[in-house]
Amino acid sequence: MKIRVLGSGAGGGFPQWNCNCPNCAGVRGGRIRATRRTQSSIAISSDAEHWLLFNASPDIRAQLESFPALQPARAVRDTAIHAILLVDAQIDHTAGLLTLREHTAPWDVYCTAAVREDLTTGFPIFNILSHFRGVHWHEIGTDESGFRVPGIEGLELTAVPLRSEAPPYSPHRHNTVPGDNIGVRVLDQATGGSLFYAPGLGRIDDHVLSYLREADCVLVDGTLWTDDEMIRGGIGDKLGSDMGHLDQSGRGGIVEHLSGLARPRKILIHINNTNPILDEASAERRALERSGIEVAYDGMDIEL
């Protein structure tokens, strides 16, 4: 299984267009050692020819340009993206569908019924796309049963319901239902390698911990270092937990959970622009390294 990190940042990317926090101002001014990031998305393939896109970020055009394998140029209009899987209905994971409206056929889009509801009501992007080639929706269940995506051979997927938060425009906001946010386990049946991908994670319940333990590689929520990070920075009035993200450094946080795992390769993704781990010389980044935890970057390749 080949995994390409197309985008590793949270909503807004890094630096965010209107942000002058120490990280954003520092990377613009060359005062910190940091890597620019587009908004979170990955692509997965078993043969390096047919790819499953996980989430369609607003930065999708630049991400496709950065990865020639997704543009094999076999026809006048062409793509190696065979289907799209959405883990939630957040803008930073779905707005790129508008850029992909010029596809030559309806997109095969895999998501839960809860996400489809959001994308036909509060953020009716599926309705908008119906005026172009449209969307062929495939429902992802929340019963943790395995499923396959035709054309993506040899990979079995399992949707794992997560405790997180629905988008602000969702009818489920602050009253989440199963399927508002999922993680996905991907198992390569030829190699036995497995990935657990969860860019939005508000709580690590026992069933989620089981998937983390069993995976060969985990790509999980790295949004915020502390729960009140954005409040202390004068950037917002919400805790990370209000937005459905478990912080990294707190008691019971992401780092504590990942540090206790012996087996998987541990990588954080969906990094917010305020997170001090973006500064590669920071004490927080060194703390991650001592815990054996990596930070995803755009263009990162993983093979399992």
Phi, psi and chi 1 to 4 in degrees:
 res  aa     phi    psi   chi1   chi2   chi3   chi4
   1 MET       -  130.4  170.5  169.4   40.9      -
   2 LYS  -108.5  131.8  -60.0  179.3 -175.1  -58.5
   3 ILE  -123.8  128.1  -55.9  153.9      -      -
   4 ARG  -117.1  123.4  173.8   73.1  169.7 -149.1
   5 VAL   -81.9  108.4  175.4      -      -      -
   6 LEU   -81.3  -40.1  -63.5  171.8      -      -
   7 GLY  -143.9  138.6      -      -      -      -
   8 SER  -120.4   -1.2   54.5      -      -      -
   9 GLY   -90.9  166.3      -      -      -      -
  10 ALA   -84.0 -172.0      -      -      -      -
  11 GLY   -55.0  130.9      -      -      -      -
  12 GLY    96.5  -18.3      -      -      -      -
  13 GLY    67.7 -169.5      -      -      -      -
  14 PHE  -143.1  123.5  174.0   62.9      -      -
  15 PRO   -73.1  148.8   28.8  -34.9      -      -
  16 GLN   -73.6  143.7 -175.7  170.9  -58.0      -
  17 TRP   -56.9  -33.0   65.2  -83.2      -      -
  18 ASN  -115.7   15.4   66.2  -19.7      -      -
  19 CYS  -104.0  135.3 -173.4      -      -      -
  20 ASN  -122.4   33.9  -66.8  -60.9      -      -
  21 CYS   -64.3  166.4   71.3      -      -      -
  22 PRO   -53.2  -36.1  -29.3   36.5      -      -
  23 ASN   -69.5  -51.1  -79.6  -17.8      -      -
  24 CYS   -65.4  -46.8  -69.1      -      -      -
  25 ALA   -65.5  -35.8      -      -      -      -
  26 GLY   -67.5  -41.1      -      -      -      -
  27 VAL   -73.2  -34.8   74.2      -      -      -
  28 ARG   -64.4  -40.4  -74.0 -165.6 -164.0   99.9
  29 GLY   -88.7    0.2      -      -      -      -
  30 GLY    71.9   22.0      -      -      -      -
  31 ARG   -92.2  -13.2  -65.6 -174.2  -63.7  -83.8
  32 ILE  -128.6  155.9   64.8  170.7      -      -
  33 ARG   -91.1  106.9 -171.2  169.9   77.1 -115.6
  34 ALA  -152.4  158.7      -      -      -      -
  35 THR  -112.1  130.4  -59.1      -      -      -
  36 ARG   -66.8  149.6  -66.8  169.9 -179.5 -100.5
  37 ARG  -139.0  139.5  -74.2  168.9  162.7   79.1
  38 THR   -91.6  177.1   58.9      -      -      -
  39 GLN   -79.7  149.9  -65.8  166.3   88.0      -
  40 SER   -56.4  126.9  173.9      -      -      -
  41 SER  -168.3  147.8  176.2      -      -      -
  42 ILE  -134.6  163.6   65.3  172.1      -      -
  43 ALA  -131.4  143.7      -      -      -      -
  44 ILE  -132.2  142.7  -66.7 -179.0      -      -
  45 SER  -150.1  152.7  176.0      -      -      -
  46 SER   -99.9  -17.0   59.7      -      -      -
  47 ASP  -127.2    2.5   60.5    7.6      -      -
  48 ALA    65.5   14.0      -      -      -      -
  49 GLU  -121.2  -37.6  -65.8 -177.5    9.7      -
  50 HIS  -114.9  120.4  -56.5   84.5      -      -
  51 TRP  -118.6  142.1  -67.2   81.7      -      -
  52 LEU  -103.0  121.0  176.5   61.4      -      -
  53 LEU   -89.4  125.1  178.2   66.5      -      -
  54 PHE   -98.9  107.4  -77.2   68.9      -      -
  55 ASN    74.4  147.9  -56.1  -38.3      -      -
  56 ALA  -122.3   95.4      -      -      -      -
  57 SER   -77.7  162.0   97.9      -      -      -
  58 PRO   -60.0  -16.7  -24.5   34.9      -      -
  59 ASP   -95.6   18.0  -60.8  -46.7      -      -
  60 ILE   -59.6  -36.1 -172.6   65.0      -      -
  61 ARG   -61.7  -48.6 -175.9 -176.4  178.9  -80.0
  62 ALA   -63.9  -36.1      -      -      -      -
  63 GLN   -66.6  -41.0  -67.8  168.8  -11.3      -
  64 LEU   -65.8  -39.6  -61.5 -175.2      -      -
  65 GLU   -63.6  -29.6  -73.5  -68.4  -44.1      -
  66 SER   -81.0   -8.9   72.2      -      -      -
  67 PHE  -131.9   89.1 -170.4   36.2      -      -
  68 PRO   -56.6  -25.1  -26.1   35.2      -      -
  69 ALA   -60.2  -23.2      -      -      -      -
  70 LEU   -84.9   -2.8  -64.9 -178.3      -      -
  71 GLN  -131.0   76.7  178.9   48.5  -84.1      -
  72 PRO   -76.0   -9.6   26.5  -33.7      -      -
  73 ALA    56.8   47.7      -      -      -      -
  74 ARG   -88.0  -11.1  -61.8  160.8  -62.1 -166.9
  75 ALA  -148.8  174.5      -      -      -      -
  76 VAL   -58.2  -43.0  175.1      -      -      -
  77 ARG  -123.1  127.2  -71.8 -159.9  168.4 -178.6
  78 ASP  -155.4  155.0 -169.8   26.7      -      -
  79 THR  -157.6  151.7 -179.4      -      -      -
  80 ALA   -92.2   -0.6      -      -      -      -
  81 ILE   -74.5  117.5  -60.4  171.5      -      -
  82 HIS   -91.5  -31.5 -163.1   77.1      -      -
  83 ALA  -161.6  169.3      -      -      -      -
  84 ILE  -128.5  134.2  -58.4  168.7      -      -
  85 LEU  -118.4  129.9 -171.7  151.6      -      -
  86 LEU  -109.7  128.4  -54.6  174.8      -      -
  87 VAL   -87.9  -16.7  -59.0      -      -      -
  88 ASP  -161.4 -174.6   56.1   40.7      -      -
  89 ALA  -109.6   17.1      -      -      -      -
  90 GLN   -63.4  148.6  -59.7  -74.6   -8.7      -
  91 ILE   -56.6  -41.7  -74.5  175.3      -      -
  92 ASP   -71.5   -5.8   54.8  -41.2      -      -
  93 HIS  -112.8   -4.3  -75.1  157.7      -      -
  94 THR  -131.7  -22.6   59.1      -      -      -
  95 ALA   -62.2  -24.5      -      -      -      -
  96 GLY   -65.5  -15.5      -      -      -      -
  97 LEU   -59.2  -31.0  -69.7  170.1      -      -
  98 LEU   -65.5  -38.0  -66.2  173.4      -      -
  99 THR   -65.7  -31.1  -61.6      -      -      -
 100 LEU   -87.3   12.3  -60.3  177.7      -      -
 101 ARG   -64.6  -18.7   67.1 -168.8 -179.4  -81.2
 102 GLU   -87.0   14.0  -65.7  156.6  -25.5      -
 103 HIS   -58.6  154.7 -168.9   36.2      -      -
 104 THR   -83.7   -3.5   55.1      -      -      -
 105 ALA  -152.2  166.0      -      -      -      -
 106 PRO   -58.1  137.0  -24.0   34.5      -      -
 107 TRP   -72.5  136.7  -81.7  111.1      -      -
 108 ASP   -81.4  109.4  -73.9  -61.6      -      -
 109 VAL  -114.8  126.3  175.7      -      -      -
 110 TYR  -106.0  122.2  -69.4   73.8      -      -
 111 CYS  -161.8  168.5   66.4      -      -      -
 112 THR   -76.2  166.8   65.4      -      -      -
 113 ALA   -63.4  -34.9      -      -      -      -
 114 ALA   -65.0  -41.2      -      -      -      -
 115 VAL   -68.0  -41.7  168.1      -      -      -
 116 ARG   -59.5  -39.6 -179.7 -179.8 -177.6  -88.1
 117 GLU   -60.5  -45.4 -178.5 -178.8    0.9      -
 118 ASP   -60.9  -38.1  -71.0  -12.2      -      -
 119 LEU   -85.5    4.8  -61.7 -178.9      -      -
 120 THR  -122.4   -0.7   53.6      -      -      -
 121 THR  -125.5  -87.0   56.7      -      -      -
 122 GLY   -60.7  -36.9      -      -      -      -
 123 PHE  -131.6   81.0 -176.5   34.1      -      -
 124 PRO   -79.1   55.8   30.9  -35.9      -      -
 125 ILE   -68.2  -33.0 -162.6  168.0      -      -
 126 PHE   -63.5  -37.9  -78.5    4.0      -      -
 127 ASN   -64.5  -41.7  -56.5   -7.1      -      -
 128 ILE   -62.4  -43.4  -65.3  169.0      -      -
 129 LEU   -66.3  -21.2  -68.7  172.2      -      -
 130 SER   -64.3  -17.8   70.6      -      -      -
 131 HIS   -85.2   -2.1  -62.4  -77.2      -      -
 132 PHE  -115.6 -123.6  -61.9   89.4      -      -
 133 ARG   -85.6  -18.5  -65.4  -66.1 -174.8  178.6
 134 GLY    87.4 -174.9      -      -      -      -
 135 VAL  -131.2  133.7  166.8      -      -      -
 136 HIS  -102.1  103.0 -176.5 -160.5      -      -
 137 TRP   -83.2  133.9  174.6   55.1      -      -
 138 HIS  -118.2  121.2  -58.0  -96.7      -      -
 139 GLU   -76.1  131.3 -177.5  175.2    0.8      -
 140 ILE   -97.0  123.4  -63.9  177.0      -      -
 141 GLY   -77.4  167.3      -      -      -      -
 142 THR  -114.4   22.3   57.3      -      -      -
 143 ASP   -97.4    9.5   59.3   -5.7      -      -
 144 GLU    63.8   27.6  -61.3  179.2   54.2      -
 145 SER   -88.7  145.8   58.3      -      -      -
 146 GLY   -72.1  150.4      -      -      -      -
 147 PHE  -146.9  165.7   66.1   96.5      -      -
 148 ARG  -124.6  158.1  -63.6  170.4 -176.3  -94.6
 149 VAL  -110.6  112.7  173.9      -      -      -
 150 PRO   -53.3  134.3  -27.1   35.9      -      -
 151 GLY    95.6  -20.5      -      -      -      -
 152 ILE  -102.7   86.0  -52.9  -65.1      -      -
 153 GLU   -76.5  145.3  -58.0  -58.7  -31.5      -
 154 GLY    79.9    2.6      -      -      -      -
 155 LEU  -115.0  127.8  -60.8 -176.9      -      -
 156 GLU  -107.6  133.3 -178.4 -178.6   83.6      -
 157 LEU  -114.2  147.9  -62.4   96.0      -      -
 158 THR  -134.1  123.0  -55.6      -      -      -
 159 ALA   -84.9  132.9      -      -      -      -
 160 VAL  -119.9  109.5 -178.3      -      -      -
 161 PRO   -59.2  136.0  -20.1   31.6      -      -
 162 LEU  -119.4  153.1  -56.8  177.9      -      -
 163 ARG   -84.7  111.5  -63.5  -72.3 -172.0   95.9
 164 SER  -149.4 -143.1 -171.7      -      -      -
 165 GLU  -140.5  142.8 -179.6   57.3   90.9      -
 166 ALA   -76.7  160.3      -      -      -      -
 167 PRO   -63.3  162.1  -19.1   30.8      -      -
 168 PRO   -57.7  -29.4  -25.2   34.7      -      -
 169 TYR   -90.5    1.7   40.3   80.0      -      -
 170 SER   -80.4  142.9  171.1      -      -      -
 171 PRO   -65.7  -12.0   20.0  -30.5      -      -
 172 HIS   -98.8    5.3  -43.9  138.4      -      -
 173 ARG   -55.2  128.1 -177.3   70.4  169.3 -178.9
 174 HIS    65.3    9.7  -57.0  -47.8      -      -
 175 ASN  -146.8   58.0 -173.4   28.2      -      -
 176 THR   -64.7  153.8   56.0      -      -      -
 177 VAL  -123.2  158.8  -60.1      -      -      -
 178 PRO   -56.7  129.3  -25.9   35.2      -      -
 179 GLY   105.0  -10.6      -      -      -      -
 180 ASP   -60.6  -33.2  -83.7  -31.5      -      -
 181 ASN  -148.0  131.2 -170.5  -68.8      -      -
 182 ILE  -129.2  153.5   59.6  170.0      -      -
 183 GLY   -99.3  165.1      -      -      -      -
 184 VAL  -134.7  125.7 -178.0      -      -      -
 185 ARG   -92.7  132.5 -174.7 -167.7   69.5  165.5
 186 VAL  -119.0  122.1 -173.9      -      -      -
 187 LEU  -112.8  123.2  173.3   65.7      -      -
 188 ASP   -85.2  112.6 -172.4  -42.5      -      -
 189 GLN   -74.8  -15.6  -63.9 -173.5  -49.5      -
 190 ALA   -83.0  -44.5      -      -      -      -
 191 THR   -96.6  -19.5   67.7      -      -      -
 192 GLY    81.5   -2.2      -      -      -      -
 193 GLY   -71.6  146.1      -      -      -      -
 194 SER  -138.1  145.4   62.9      -      -      -
 195 LEU  -120.2  141.3  169.8   75.5      -      -
 196 PHE  -118.6  119.9 -176.9   65.3      -      -
 197 TYR  -115.7  121.7  174.4   59.9      -      -
 198 ALA  -149.8   83.2      -      -      -      -
 199 PRO   -73.8  -13.2   27.9  -35.2      -      -
 200 GLY  -127.2  118.0      -      -      -      -
 201 LEU  -148.1  110.8 -174.8   55.8      -      -
 202 GLY   -94.3  -20.9      -      -      -      -
 203 ARG  -159.5  142.4 -165.3  168.1   92.5 -179.2
 204 ILE  -101.4   93.0  -61.8 -179.9      -      -
 205 ASP   -78.1  171.1  -67.1  -41.3      -      -
 206 ASP   -59.3  -41.0  -72.4  -15.2      -      -
 207 HIS   -68.2  -32.3   75.2  -70.8      -      -
 208 VAL   -69.2  -41.5  175.9      -      -      -
 209 LEU   -59.5  -35.9 -171.9   57.7      -      -
 210 SER   -63.0  -42.5  -65.1      -      -      -
 211 TYR   -66.7  -37.4  -78.1   98.8      -      -
 212 LEU   -62.6  -42.7  -67.5  172.4      -      -
 213 ARG   -67.2  -35.4  -74.2  172.9  173.4  158.5
 214 GLU   -85.2  -15.9  -65.6  168.2    3.0      -
 215 ALA   -76.1  155.4      -      -      -      -
 216 ASP   -85.2  -25.0  -66.9  -61.0      -      -
 217 CYS  -147.7  136.6  178.9      -      -      -
 218 VAL  -120.0  133.4  -63.3      -      -      -
 219 LEU  -117.1  100.4  -93.1  172.2      -      -
 220 VAL  -129.0  168.3  -63.9      -      -      -
 221 ASP   -51.5  118.2 -168.5  -23.4      -      -
 222 GLY  -122.0   29.8      -      -      -      -
 223 THR   -56.4  -58.4  -53.2      -      -      -
 224 LEU  -126.6  143.9  -60.0  171.9      -      -
 225 TRP   -76.6  -43.0 -176.5 -107.4      -      -
 226 THR  -125.4  152.9   58.4      -      -      -
 227 ASP   -62.0  -36.1 -165.5   31.6      -      -
 228 ASP  -100.5   20.7   63.1  -10.9      -      -
 229 GLU   -55.3  -45.5 -177.0  174.9  -59.5      -
 230 MET   -73.4  -32.8  -64.3 -178.3   67.7      -
 231 ILE   -67.1  -48.3  -64.2  173.4      -      -
 232 ARG   -63.2  -29.7  -73.0 -171.6  -64.6  104.6
 233 GLY   -82.3   -1.4      -      -      -      -
 234 GLY    70.6   24.8      -      -      -      -
 235 ILE  -101.4  -32.6  -70.4  172.2      -      -
 236 GLY  -154.1  178.9      -      -      -      -
 237 ASP  -117.7   17.7   58.7   -0.9      -      -
 238 LYS  -118.2  143.6  -65.6  178.1 -177.9  176.8
 239 LEU   -75.1  157.5  -62.2  170.3      -      -
 240 GLY   -59.4  -38.0      -      -      -      -
 241 SER   -64.4  -28.1   51.8      -      -      -
 242 ASP   -66.6  -28.1  -66.6  -26.1      -      -
 243 MET   -96.0    1.4  -60.1 -178.2  -72.0      -
 244 GLY    88.9   24.4      -      -      -      -
 245 HIS  -122.0  127.7  -63.6  -72.4      -      -
 246 LEU   -81.6  128.6  178.9   61.6      -      -
 247 ASP   -69.7  167.0   68.7   89.5      -      -
 248 GLN   -89.0  -41.7  -70.7  150.4   43.8      -
 249 SER   -93.6  -14.5   64.1      -      -      -
 250 GLY   -74.8  168.5      -      -      -      -
 251 ARG   -60.8  127.1 -174.8  176.6  179.1   83.8
 252 GLY    77.1   13.2      -      -      -      -
 253 GLY   -81.9 -176.6      -      -      -      -
 254 ILE   -57.7  -45.8  -63.5  -76.8      -      -
 255 VAL   -63.4  -43.1  171.0      -      -      -
 256 GLU   -59.5  -43.9 -178.8  178.6  -51.0      -
 257 HIS   -67.4  -45.6  -79.2  -73.2      -      -
 258 LEU   -68.6  -35.1  -66.7 -173.5      -      -
 259 SER   -62.6  -25.6  -64.0      -      -      -
 260 GLY   -85.1    1.3      -      -      -      -
 261 LEU   -98.6  125.9  -57.7  178.7      -      -
 262 ALA   -88.8  -32.1      -      -      -      -
 263 ARG   -83.9  -53.7  176.0  179.2  177.4  179.8
 264 PRO   -78.7  158.1   30.0  -34.8      -      -
 265 ARG   -74.0  129.6 -178.6  178.3  177.8 -174.2
 266 LYS  -113.2  119.1  -63.1  163.7  -80.7 -167.1
 267 ILE  -134.0  133.0  -51.3  172.2      -      -
 268 LEU   -92.4  141.1  -60.1  178.8      -      -
 269 ILE  -137.9  168.3 -164.8  167.7      -      -
 270 HIS    64.9   57.8 -164.3  -88.2      -      -
 271 ILE   -90.5  124.0  -42.9  -61.6      -      -
 272 ASN   -74.2  151.5 -162.5   61.1      -      -
 273 ASN   -62.3  -20.6   63.7   83.7      -      -
 274 THR   -85.7  -10.7   56.9      -      -      -
 275 ASN   -71.2  123.7 -166.2  -36.3      -      -
 276 PRO   -63.3  -16.8   20.3  -31.8      -      -
 277 ILE   -67.1  -14.6   65.9  172.7      -      -
 278 LEU   -67.0  -27.3  -70.2  172.9      -      -
 279 ASP   -78.6  109.2 -178.6  -14.4      -      -
 280 GLU   -68.5  -12.0  -63.9  165.8   14.2      -
 281 ALA  -102.4    6.3      -      -      -      -
 282 SER   -77.3  157.3   66.7      -      -      -
 283 ALA   -61.7  -35.1      -      -      -      -
 284 GLU   -65.4  -40.5  -67.4   84.3   -3.5      -
 285 ARG   -66.1  -39.2 -174.1   64.0  167.2  -97.2
 286 ARG   -65.7  -35.5  -68.4 -165.3  -61.6  -88.3
 287 ALA   -63.0  -40.0      -      -      -      -
 288 LEU   -62.0  -45.9  -74.8 -176.0      -      -
 289 GLU   -61.0  -39.7  -68.1  166.7   -5.0      -
 290 ARG   -64.8  -27.2  -72.3 -166.1  -61.2  -89.9
 291 SER   -88.1    1.7  -62.5      -      -      -
 292 GLY    73.4   28.2      -      -      -      -
 293 ILE  -110.6  129.7  -60.2  171.3      -      -
 294 GLU   -96.6  164.6  -57.3  173.0   58.2      -
 295 VAL  -117.5  122.0  178.9      -      -      -
 296 ALA   -64.7  152.5      -      -      -      -
 297 TYR  -138.3  156.1   55.7   87.3      -      -
 298 ASP   -62.1  130.3  -67.6   21.0      -      -
 299 GLY    93.8    0.0      -      -      -      -
 300 MET   -67.1  132.8 -174.5 -179.8 -159.2      -
 301 ASP  -113.4  136.0  -72.1  -48.0      -      -
 302 ILE  -129.7  138.3  -56.8  163.5      -      -
 303 GLU  -129.2  129.7 -170.3  163.1  -20.9      -
 304 LEU  -125.7      -  -60.2  172.8      -      -
